[in-house]
Amino acid sequence: MSAHRRWMIRSFALTLSAVTLRLYLPLTSLIGLDFAISYRVIAWACWLPNLVVAEFFIGAADA
């Protein structure tokens, strides 16, 4: 797999973190967590699962 393709997969995963943020926010209100605190945590943490999946995909494609 070319370096450009690997970086584009990572870029797409990090861009998709905006969608992940919007999926996580309603869940926190259903659980009853404070919105201000939840938003701060989720805004930093929403990119992590997407990047992990992207790296797994890159590793699986390289194997």
C-alpha positions, -999 to 999 in steps of 0.1 A, spaced: 0 0 0 14 34 -9 22 60 17 -3 84 1 -31 59 5 -22 52 41 -22 89 49 -55 94 31 -71 66 52 -59 84 83 -72 117 70 -106 103 63 -107 87 98 -99 120 115 -124 139 93 -150 114 103 -144 122 139 -169 151 135 -196 124 129 -184 104 159 -187 135 180 -223 140 170 -230 104 177 -215 105 212 -231 137 224 -268 125 224 -256 94 243 -242 114 271 -275 133 276 -293 100 277 -270 88 304 -275 121 323 -240 135 322 -233 172 323 -232 186 288 -203 210 293 -180 184 308 -191 157 283 -185 180 253 -149 188 264 -140 152 269 -157 139 237 -142 167 216 -108 154 225 -116 117 226 -139 113 195 -109 110 171 -93 81 189 -116 52 180 -116 63 143 -78 64 142 -75 30 159 -98 15 133 -79 32 105 -46 19 118 -61 -16 121 -74 -13 85 -40 -2 73 -22 -30 91 -46 -56 77 -42 -43 42 -4 -44 44 -4 -80 56 
